[in-house]
Amino acid sequence: MAKALCGKRNKIENHSDRRLEAILSEYERLLSPKTKLISITQASNVLGTSHR
């Protein structure tokens, strides 16, 4: 959607199965001085329920 609105290139990374240290080291490759927006999401399970 962002690309359609402003013609910018998006970089999408999925790190759901990796350690935080590996993720942080890759951000040096993904980010540049031209970076305008970073969006990070996280799922939360406050009640601790499992639906398996």
Secondary structure, DSSP 4 states (H G I P E B T S, - for coil): -HHHHH---------TTS-HHHHHHHHHHH--TT-----------TT-----
